[in-house]
Amino acid sequence: MLTLKHMLHPAIDGIAHNTSRYCVHIERLFNQNVRRKQLQTEKVVKFMPQVSITWMTQVSLA
């Protein structure tokens, strides 16, 4: 079990890193759009918890 956990850790670190990078990217795009025009926020609001839940699931599996 320890070996499996050690094998999973780099993968989970990668997922966490990519997720946070992706969230920052979405945030930047969102902020740019808000400056230009009022955007439908519920799309982003619905999407973001999904990313968080996915990330939390991956971490709890470690």
N, C-alpha and C positions, 0 to 999 in steps of 0.2 A: 504493500500500500504506500509506503514511503517513497519508493522509486517512482510510482505513478504520479504521486503528488509533486515530486521534483521535476518530472517531465512536463507536467501541466503548468507549473509556475511560469516559465518563460512565455508560453502561449497566452496565458491570462494577462501577464504584464503587457504583452503585445496588444491584446484586445483592449485593455484599459487605456494604453497610450493612444491607440488609433481612435477610440471612442472619444477621449478628451479632445484630441486634435479635430475630429469631425464636429464636435459640439462647438468648439471655438470658431470653426469655419462657418457653421450655420449661423452662429451669433453675429459674425461679421456681415454676412449676407443680409441677415434680418435687419441689422442696424442701418445698413446702406439703403435698404428698401424703405424703411420707416422715414428716413430723411427725405427721400424723394416723394413718397406718397404714403397715405395710410394703408397699411397692409392688413389682410385678414389674419389676426393673431391666433385664432383658434387652431389653425393648421399647425403652427409651430408648437403651440401648447399641447396639442394632442400627440405630436410626434416626440417631443422631448422626454416625457415620462417613459415612453416605450424604450428609448435608448437606455435610460437609467435602470429600468427593470431588467433589461437584457444584461447590462453590465453587472448588476448586483447578483443575478443568477449565476453568471460566470464566476464571480469571486467566491460566492458561497459554495460552489462545487469544488473549490481548491482544498 
